[in-house]
Amino acid sequence: MSFPHRPITLILALALLSLTGLGLAWLKWRDSRDFFDPHVLLSRFPVEDSTVLSVDVALLRGAGFLTNSKVPLEPEYKQFVDGTGFDYRRDLDLLVASFSGSGSYFIARGRFDWNKLRAYAASQGGSCYQQLCRVQGSTPERHISFLPLRDDALALAVSTDDLAASRLTKAGQRVAAQLPSAPAWLSIPGAALRQQGAVPVGVRVVFSALINADRVVITLMPAAHGIEAKMDASCRSADDARVLASQLRNTTRMIKESLAANKQTQQDDLARMLAGGSFDETERRVTGKWPLDRHIFDTLTEGL
């Protein structure tokens, strides 16, 4: 007895299975790409004038950065990291965050042990209902809430509202603004810069002039010498832009003169980095850039 059609049938079946598998893989890739599209991802955050941070940790890690970081994390996030055994240097691939008066919001892409996360919430005196977990933060008015958005994506919030993370579960209207393409960037509204203590002490001498800007965007991009920091500040008028550029150039010149005259200042990595700044203005925009060699970058990010 012979079965002349069986080989053909088997080949067709295998081909169909292969095409189905490829189709499912393509759909999964497309869904992942759409979910992590920055314009879609940012639409999940509260709609308000906030400071926004985006860091492609996987790309920077692959380029040899952030491997020996010892910088202190934001207290609640550090508490979360320590309690869950989640090592952001190994397990985190992407972090997008929003900081405003209503709280701090994070969406992280990476590898998570959800059972450990729930156990962490219980060990801290918190609780979980369905997927949302809540934990007390470092002060009475700060509450941590988190939940999975996907197997590889976590939403976390620090706010007076202990359900705040649930605000990140749905995407809103796609953000239309042009976003930086750099692996790490920070967008700061002028209102935030004008708040007391908003500018870190170490860079206040240079960036105090930025308090009159409408918005400032700082980007970090790997370069041949290590990494390059760039600034793009939008101002209310062309006159404001010229004044800002002049202030930044004058301050940079003063730092250079201090470095030349003071041996102690010459050992200050931050001062040496700021002294390398150059600036330009075009209509209502002021741009700047600072080259960072790998040593300075490691020093400045120690604690992140």
TORTI-6444 format. One record per residue (C-alpha): residue number from 1; residue in one letter; x, y, z. Coordinates in Angstrom, 3 decimals. Layout:
REM residues N
+-----+-----+----------+----------+----------+
!   n ! res !       c1 !       c2 !       c3 !
+-----+-----+----------+----------+----------+
! NUM !   A !        X !        Y !        Z !
...
+-----+-----+----------+----------+----------+
//
This chain:
REM residues 304
+-----+-----+----------+----------+----------+
!   n ! res !       c1 !       c2 !       c3 !
+-----+-----+----------+----------+----------+
!   1 !   M !    0.000 !    0.000 !    0.000 !
!   2 !   S !    1.374 !    3.482 !   -0.895 !
!   3 !   F !    0.550 !    6.981 !    0.185 !
!   4 !   P !    1.799 !    9.144 !   -2.697 !
!   5 !   H !    0.182 !   12.341 !   -1.373 !
!   6 !   R !    1.462 !   12.121 !    2.198 !
!   7 !   P !    4.881 !   13.797 !    1.581 !
!   8 !   I !    3.196 !   16.700 !   -0.219 !
!   9 !   T !    0.617 !   17.041 !    2.525 !
!  10 !   L !    3.354 !   16.996 !    5.170 !
!  11 !   I !    5.370 !   19.653 !    3.365 !
!  12 !   L !    2.325 !   21.878 !    3.006 !
!  13 !   A !    1.475 !   21.433 !    6.694 !
!  14 !   L !    5.020 !   22.304 !    7.773 !
!  15 !   A !    5.024 !   25.316 !    5.469 !
!  16 !   L !    1.717 !   26.495 !    6.915 !
!  17 !   L !    3.014 !   26.084 !   10.475 !
!  18 !   S !    6.187 !   28.002 !    9.602 !
!  19 !   L !    4.238 !   30.841 !    8.032 !
!  20 !   T !    1.913 !   30.946 !   11.032 !
!  21 !   G !    4.895 !   31.088 !   13.395 !
!  22 !   L !    6.521 !   33.855 !   11.377 !
!  23 !   G !    3.252 !   35.744 !   11.277 !
!  24 !   L !    2.814 !   35.517 !   15.047 !
!  25 !   A !    6.427 !   36.575 !   15.602 !
!  26 !   W !    5.927 !   39.562 !   13.298 !
!  27 !   L !    2.728 !   40.573 !   15.096 !
!  28 !   K !    4.492 !   40.308 !   18.458 !
!  29 !   W !    7.376 !   42.442 !   17.189 !
!  30 !   R !    4.978 !   45.018 !   15.756 !
!  31 !   D !    2.956 !   45.204 !   18.968 !
!  32 !   S !    6.145 !   45.623 !   21.003 !
!  33 !   R !    7.416 !   48.327 !   18.659 !
!  34 !   D !    4.116 !   50.214 !   18.813 !
!  35 !   F !    3.868 !   49.875 !   22.609 !
!  36 !   F !    7.357 !   51.301 !   23.187 !
!  37 !   D !    7.067 !   54.009 !   20.528 !
!  38 !   P !    8.161 !   57.083 !   22.565 !
!  39 !   H !    5.284 !   59.202 !   21.257 !
!  40 !   V !    2.789 !   56.551 !   22.383 !
!  41 !   L !    4.582 !   55.767 !   25.637 !
!  42 !   L !    4.633 !   59.408 !   26.736 !
!  43 !   S !    0.908 !   59.696 !   26.081 !
!  44 !   R !    0.368 !   57.476 !   29.133 !
!  45 !   F !    1.786 !   60.075 !   31.519 !
!  46 !   P !   -0.351 !   62.768 !   33.179 !
!  47 !   V !   -1.073 !   65.658 !   30.824 !
!  48 !   E !    0.674 !   68.573 !   32.512 !
!  49 !   D !    3.811 !   70.657 !   32.145 !
!  50 !   S !    6.327 !   68.217 !   33.567 !
!  51 !   T !   10.005 !   67.336 !   33.407 !
!  52 !   V !   10.463 !   64.240 !   31.245 !
!  53 !   L !   13.400 !   61.838 !   31.265 !
!  54 !   S !   14.140 !   59.037 !   28.799 !
!  55 !   V !   17.129 !   56.688 !   29.024 !
!  56 !   D !   17.834 !   53.811 !   26.638 !
!  57 !   V !   19.742 !   51.831 !   29.260 !
!  58 !   A !   20.328 !   48.833 !   26.978 !
!  59 !   L !   22.041 !   51.005 !   24.357 !
!  60 !   L !   24.248 !   52.802 !   26.892 !
!  61 !   R !   25.098 !   49.514 !   28.593 !
!  62 !   G !   26.029 !   48.002 !   25.226 !
!  63 !   A !   28.290 !   50.992 !   24.576 !
!  64 !   G !   30.125 !   50.346 !   27.855 !
!  65 !   F !   28.484 !   53.065 !   29.956 !
!  66 !   L !   26.590 !   52.778 !   33.262 !
!  67 !   T !   28.368 !   49.534 !   34.157 !
!  68 !   N !   30.080 !   50.771 !   37.335 !
!  69 !   S !   27.551 !   53.324 !   38.486 !
!  70 !   K !   27.318 !   53.986 !   42.225 !
!  71 !   V !   25.014 !   57.002 !   42.103 !
!  72 !   P !   22.189 !   57.147 !   44.693 !
!  73 !   L !   18.825 !   56.558 !   43.059 !
!  74 !   E !   15.637 !   58.474 !   43.808 !
!  75 !   P !   14.774 !   57.181 !   47.342 !
!  76 !   E !   11.550 !   55.342 !   46.515 !
!  77 !   Y !   13.002 !   53.804 !   43.375 !
!  78 !   K !   16.077 !   52.655 !   45.324 !
!  79 !   Q !   13.789 !   51.160 !   47.967 !
!  80 !   F !   11.953 !   49.326 !   45.215 !
!  81 !   V !   15.194 !   48.120 !   43.574 !
!  82 !   D !   16.708 !   46.912 !   46.849 !
!  83 !   G !   13.548 !   45.163 !   47.992 !
!  84 !   T !   12.856 !   43.227 !   44.813 !
!  85 !   G !   16.368 !   42.126 !   43.887 !
!  86 !   F !   15.895 !   43.934 !   40.580 !
!  87 !   D !   19.313 !   45.013 !   39.310 !
!  88 !   Y !   18.707 !   47.937 !   36.972 !
!  89 !   R !   22.253 !   47.667 !   35.605 !
!  90 !   R !   21.434 !   44.174 !   34.369 !
!  91 !   D !   17.639 !   43.933 !   34.133 !
!  92 !   L !   16.575 !   47.394 !   32.961 !
!  93 !   D !   16.528 !   48.189 !   29.229 !
!  94 !   L !   14.530 !   51.426 !   29.069 !
!  95 !   L !   13.329 !   53.991 !   31.575 !
!  96 !   V !   10.919 !   56.816 !   30.807 !
!  97 !   A !    9.869 !   59.109 !   33.639 !
!  98 !   S !    7.760 !   62.185 !   34.279 !
!  99 !   F !    8.201 !   64.518 !   37.259 !
! 100 !   S !    5.626 !   67.138 !   38.219 !
! 101 !   G !    3.613 !   68.492 !   41.104 !
! 102 !   S !    1.292 !   65.479 !   41.019 !
! 103 !   G !    4.141 !   63.001 !   41.512 !
! 104 !   S !    6.872 !   60.997 !   39.822 !
! 105 !   Y !    5.843 !   58.445 !   37.206 !
! 106 !   F !    8.001 !   55.716 !   35.663 !
! 107 !   I !    7.581 !   53.172 !   32.889 !
! 108 !   A !   10.400 !   50.634 !   32.804 !
! 109 !   R !   11.135 !   47.996 !   30.194 !
! 110 !   G !   13.156 !   45.013 !   31.335 !
! 111 !   R !   13.058 !   41.640 !   33.029 !
! 112 !   F !   10.879 !   41.393 !   36.129 !
! 113 !   D !   10.050 !   38.657 !   38.616 !
! 114 !   W !    6.422 !   39.524 !   39.328 !
! 115 !   N !    6.148 !   37.064 !   42.227 !
! 116 !   K !    9.085 !   38.773 !   43.952 !
! 117 !   L !    7.520 !   42.135 !   43.296 !
! 118 !   R !    4.294 !   41.144 !   45.010 !
! 119 !   A !    6.223 !   39.554 !   47.878 !
! 120 !   Y !    8.171 !   42.801 !   48.255 !
! 121 !   A !    4.954 !   44.777 !   48.593 !
! 122 !   A !    3.733 !   42.437 !   51.345 !
! 123 !   S !    7.090 !   42.519 !   53.165 !
! 124 !   Q !    6.919 !   46.338 !   53.267 !
! 125 !   G !    3.476 !   46.307 !   54.839 !
! 126 !   G !    1.818 !   47.053 !   51.523 !
! 127 !   S !   -0.850 !   45.185 !   49.643 !
! 128 !   C !   -1.794 !   44.024 !   46.158 !
! 129 !   Y !   -5.258 !   43.917 !   44.641 !
! 130 !   Q !   -5.421 !   42.146 !   41.325 !
! 131 !   Q !   -2.347 !   43.553 !   39.528 !
! 132 !   L !   -1.894 !   46.844 !   41.392 !
! 133 !   C !    0.455 !   46.858 !   44.396 !
! 134 !   R !    0.852 !   49.680 !   46.922 !
! 135 !   V !    3.665 !   50.396 !   49.392 !
! 136 !   Q !    4.376 !   53.274 !   51.764 !
! 137 !   G !    7.186 !   55.538 !   50.564 !
! 138 !   S !   10.018 !   57.212 !   52.462 !
! 139 !   T !    7.689 !   59.839 !   53.953 !
! 140 !   P !    4.012 !   59.642 !   54.973 !
! 141 !   E !    2.803 !   61.703 !   52.015 !
! 142 !   R !    4.697 !   59.631 !   49.441 !
! 143 !   H !    3.174 !   56.368 !   48.273 !
! 144 !   I !    4.634 !   53.852 !   45.825 !
! 145 !   S !    2.281 !   52.022 !   43.504 !
! 146 !   F !    3.204 !   49.688 !   40.679 !
! 147 !   L !    1.709 !   47.163 !   38.282 !
! 148 !   P !    2.650 !   45.262 !   35.116 !
! 149 !   L !    1.715 !   46.797 !   31.779 !
! 150 !   R !    3.123 !   43.745 !   29.965 !
! 151 !   D !    5.444 !   40.915 !   30.923 !
! 152 !   D !    8.387 !   43.187 !   30.083 !
! 153 !   A !    6.985 !   46.553 !   31.170 !
! 154 !   L !    6.312 !   47.954 !   34.631 !
! 155 !   A !    4.464 !   51.124 !   35.624 !
! 156 !   L !    5.520 !   52.744 !   38.888 !
! 157 !   A !    4.404 !   55.971 !   40.549 !
! 158 !   V !    5.399 !   57.945 !   43.627 !
! 159 !   S !    2.593 !   60.268 !   44.646 !
! 160 !   T !    0.216 !   61.283 !   47.402 !
! 161 !   D !   -2.276 !   59.076 !   45.525 !
! 162 !   D !   -1.586 !   55.419 !   46.318 !
! 163 !   L !   -3.346 !   54.367 !   43.100 !
! 164 !   A !   -1.318 !   56.712 !   40.875 !
! 165 !   A !    0.340 !   53.929 !   38.838 !
! 166 !   S !   -3.068 !   53.008 !   37.419 !
! 167 !   R !   -2.958 !   56.310 !   35.494 !
! 168 !   L !   -0.297 !   54.744 !   33.263 !
! 169 !   T !   -2.374 !   51.772 !   32.099 !
! 170 !   K !   -3.940 !   53.488 !   29.098 !
! 171 !   A !   -2.338 !   55.347 !   26.222 !
! 172 !   G !   -3.810 !   58.708 !   25.298 !
! 173 !   Q !   -3.555 !   60.702 !   22.114 !
! 174 !   R !   -0.173 !   60.178 !   20.482 !
! 175 !   V !    2.272 !   62.924 !   21.482 !
! 176 !   A !    2.782 !   65.107 !   18.419 !
! 177 !   A !    5.916 !   66.962 !   19.565 !
! 178 !   Q !    9.252 !   66.083 !   18.003 !
! 179 !   L !   11.287 !   64.065 !   20.493 !
! 180 !   P !   15.086 !   63.772 !   20.765 !
! 181 !   S !   16.641 !   60.714 !   19.113 !
! 182 !   A !   19.504 !   60.542 !   21.639 !
! 183 !   P !   19.738 !   57.476 !   23.927 !
! 184 !   A !   19.360 !   59.712 !   26.986 !
! 185 !   W !   17.519 !   63.014 !   27.185 !
! 186 !   L !   15.904 !   65.324 !   29.693 !
! 187 !   S !   13.226 !   67.891 !   28.845 !
! 188 !   I !   12.657 !   70.593 !   31.473 !
! 189 !   P !    9.940 !   73.263 !   31.287 !
! 190 !   G !   10.955 !   76.795 !   32.214 !
! 191 !   A !    8.497 !   76.789 !   35.105 !
! 192 !   A !   10.393 !   73.903 !   36.701 !
! 193 !   L !   13.734 !   75.695 !   36.289 !
! 194 !   R !   12.336 !   78.714 !   38.082 !
! 195 !   Q !   11.416 !   76.690 !   41.162 !
! 196 !   Q !   13.641 !   77.130 !   44.220 !
! 197 !   G !   16.465 !   74.592 !   44.210 !
! 198 !   A !   15.541 !   73.171 !   40.787 !
! 199 !   V !   19.068 !   73.601 !   39.379 !
! 200 !   P !   21.716 !   71.379 !   41.037 !
! 201 !   V !   24.394 !   73.289 !   42.959 !
! 202 !   G !   27.229 !   71.949 !   40.802 !
! 203 !   V !   25.868 !   73.410 !   37.569 !
! 204 !   R !   23.948 !   76.390 !   38.982 !
! 205 !   V !   26.691 !   78.839 !   37.961 !
! 206 !   V !   26.159 !   77.926 !   34.289 !
! 207 !   F !   22.481 !   77.106 !   34.142 !
! 208 !   S !   21.045 !   79.830 !   36.376 !
! 209 !   A !   20.657 !   81.853 !   33.189 !
! 210 !   L !   18.218 !   79.257 !   31.870 !
! 211 !   I !   15.451 !   80.221 !   34.278 !
! 212 !   N !   14.036 !   82.563 !   31.625 !
! 213 !   A !   13.840 !   79.845 !   28.956 !
! 214 !   D !   10.496 !   78.327 !   27.972 !
! 215 !   R !   11.922 !   74.817 !   27.832 !
! 216 !   V !   15.379 !   73.248 !   27.955 !
! 217 !   V !   16.268 !   69.883 !   26.430 !
! 218 !   I !   19.515 !   68.143 !   27.408 !
! 219 !   T !   20.682 !   65.129 !   25.404 !
! 220 !   L !   23.552 !   62.669 !   25.826 !
! 221 !   M !   25.002 !   60.898 !   22.808 !
! 222 !   P !   28.029 !   58.556 !   22.548 !
! 223 !   A !   30.855 !   60.207 !   20.610 !
! 224 !   A !   34.397 !   59.353 !   19.521 !
! 225 !   H !   35.913 !   60.986 !   22.623 !
! 226 !   G !   33.409 !   59.414 !   25.014 !
! 227 !   I !   30.056 !   61.158 !   25.135 !
! 228 !   E !   28.675 !   64.547 !   24.164 !
! 229 !   A !   26.076 !   66.545 !   26.067 !
! 230 !   K !   23.930 !   68.949 !   24.065 !
! 231 !   M !   21.468 !   71.629 !   25.124 !
! 232 !   D !   18.592 !   73.139 !   23.186 !
! 233 !   A !   16.792 !   76.001 !   24.934 !
! 234 !   S !   13.759 !   77.747 !   23.484 !
! 235 !   C !   13.253 !   81.382 !   24.544 !
! 236 !   R !   10.367 !   83.837 !   24.401 !
! 237 !   S !   12.110 !   86.107 !   21.886 !
! 238 !   A !   15.253 !   86.480 !   19.797 !
! 239 !   D !   16.504 !   89.148 !   22.230 !
! 240 !   D !   16.094 !   86.722 !   25.138 !
! 241 !   A !   18.045 !   84.116 !   23.160 !
! 242 !   R !   20.932 !   86.527 !   22.531 !
! 243 !   V !   21.049 !   87.477 !   26.211 !
! 244 !   L !   21.016 !   83.831 !   27.292 !
! 245 !   A !   23.787 !   82.840 !   24.865 !
! 246 !   S !   25.890 !   85.795 !   26.059 !
! 247 !   Q !   25.380 !   84.847 !   29.708 !
! 248 !   L !   26.376 !   81.229 !   29.027 !
! 249 !   R !   29.512 !   82.295 !   27.124 !
! 250 !   N !   30.541 !   84.741 !   29.864 !
! 251 !   T !   30.063 !   82.155 !   32.594 !
! 252 !   T !   32.056 !   79.584 !   30.621 !
! 253 !   R !   34.878 !   82.120 !   30.162 !
! 254 !   M !   34.916 !   82.751 !   33.917 !
! 255 !   I !   35.200 !   79.016 !   34.584 !
! 256 !   K !   38.137 !   78.782 !   32.152 !
! 257 !   E !   39.881 !   81.671 !   33.891 !
! 258 !   S !   39.318 !   80.035 !   37.271 !
! 259 !   L !   40.790 !   76.771 !   35.983 !
! 260 !   A !   43.855 !   78.581 !   34.694 !
! 261 !   A !   44.444 !   80.420 !   37.983 !
! 262 !   N !   43.450 !   77.833 !   40.581 !
! 263 !   K !   45.134 !   74.434 !   40.808 !
! 264 !   Q !   42.420 !   73.121 !   43.108 !
! 265 !   T !   39.750 !   73.986 !   40.535 !
! 266 !   Q !   41.764 !   72.088 !   37.918 !
! 267 !   Q !   40.956 !   68.874 !   39.783 !
! 268 !   D !   37.215 !   69.525 !   39.529 !
! 269 !   D !   35.893 !   67.236 !   36.767 !
! 270 !   L !   32.595 !   69.114 !   36.541 !
! 271 !   A !   34.347 !   72.480 !   36.148 !
! 272 !   R !   36.588 !   71.074 !   33.407 !
! 273 !   M !   33.547 !   69.685 !   31.612 !
! 274 !   L !   31.631 !   72.976 !   31.829 !
! 275 !   A !   34.682 !   74.895 !   30.605 !
! 276 !   G !   34.465 !   72.996 !   27.323 !
! 277 !   G !   31.013 !   74.378 !   26.526 !
! 278 !   S !   30.255 !   76.247 !   23.316 !
! 279 !   F !   27.024 !   78.060 !   22.465 !
! 280 !   D !   25.119 !   79.518 !   19.551 !
! 281 !   E !   21.758 !   81.197 !   19.044 !
! 282 !   T !   19.350 !   81.188 !   16.125 !
! 283 !   E !   16.242 !   83.337 !   16.404 !
! 284 !   R !   14.564 !   82.203 !   19.664 !
! 285 !   R !   16.762 !   79.131 !   20.249 !
! 286 !   V !   20.062 !   78.722 !   22.065 !
! 287 !   T !   22.103 !   75.576 !   21.577 !
! 288 !   G !   25.144 !   74.372 !   23.476 !
! 289 !   K !   27.387 !   71.359 !   23.700 !
! 290 !   W !   29.942 !   69.935 !   26.098 !
! 291 !   P !   32.358 !   67.098 !   25.265 !
! 292 !   L !   32.758 !   64.518 !   28.034 !
! 293 !   D !   35.528 !   61.947 !   28.013 !
! 294 !   R !   34.725 !   58.579 !   29.542 !
! 295 !   H !   36.473 !   59.387 !   32.847 !
! 296 !   I !   34.448 !   62.559 !   33.378 !
! 297 !   F !   31.228 !   60.816 !   32.375 !
! 298 !   D !   31.857 !   57.998 !   34.882 !
! 299 !   T !   32.616 !   60.535 !   37.602 !
! 300 !   L !   29.547 !   62.645 !   36.930 !
! 301 !   T !   27.210 !   59.633 !   36.794 !
! 302 !   E !   28.651 !   57.975 !   39.876 !
! 303 !   G !   25.583 !   57.456 !   42.007 !
! 304 !   L !   22.993 !   57.202 !   39.236 !
+-----+-----+----------+----------+----------+
//
